């Protein structure tokens, strides 16, 4: 039984988001807006199958994947790159490796109690986001 990520998760902290945005070449005007957003993560999970939406008042980002199956991800509305993404389990953690133009790109996501933790990394930068589950 894999971990259960189902639910709506509201951002409570977002550390070093600016660093990640810089690392993927997001322009100043967009960064200025994006840094203040409270993101909401909506996850529908069926075993290893995930439908995910990251929502905000400014832009939304959707990505669907099956754990263990590499796919082509287009980061539409983010940095608009095409990358090859593979998500795997590391115990109860989801680990994504995103191969493309940017080195060491990926994320790790896991649950602790009613908190969802997401670490996004690109090159030598790490952004740490925490979301709280909506009751
Ligand atoms: C979509 C809400 C944020 C919109 C910000 C707009 C512009 C900034 C451009 C790039 C910011 C860098 C990364 C975006 C951060 C979060 C988006 C989703 C990250 C992701 O892939 O999460 C996974 C794991 O939760 C989705 O399955």
Boltz pocket constraint, residues with backbone or C-beta under 6 A from the ligand:
constraints:
  - pocket:
      binder: B
      contacts: [[A, 17], [A, 20], [A, 21], [A, 26], [A, 30], [A, 34], [A, 37], [A, 39], [A, 41], [A, 52], [A, 54], [A, 55], [A, 56], [A, 58], [A, 59], [A, 60], [A, 61], [A, 63], [A, 77], [A, 78], [A, 79], [A, 107], [A, 109], [A, 118]]
      max_distance: 6.0
